[in-house]
Amino acid sequence: VRLVPLAMPAVTVLYFARAREATGGLVEETFDVVDTDELRVALVKQHPGLETVLRSAVLAVNQEYCVETTALRERDEVAVIPPISGG
């Protein structure tokens, strides 16, 4: 029996506000990850400045906020949304 490794889903990550600033102005990029926890690790590895932003940011997968670890599928869209202040 030969095992064939499963491909990791390619997901698009969108950056807003402070998250965009922490990436040097990137609007979006693609990562190969299986869930949102793995994505957070990959984001910090790629952009160390995101570490502090991610502590208070929420992720939205396909325009739905997620508060727990969420499995990701091919072509999912994940938005990194920092807290928004205003008055």
Buried (B, 14 or more C-beta within 10 A) or exposed (E): EEEEEEEEBBBEBBBBBBBBBBBEEBEEBEBBBBBBEBBBEBBBEEBEEBEEBBEEBEBBBBEEEBEEEBEBEEEBBBBBBBEEEEE
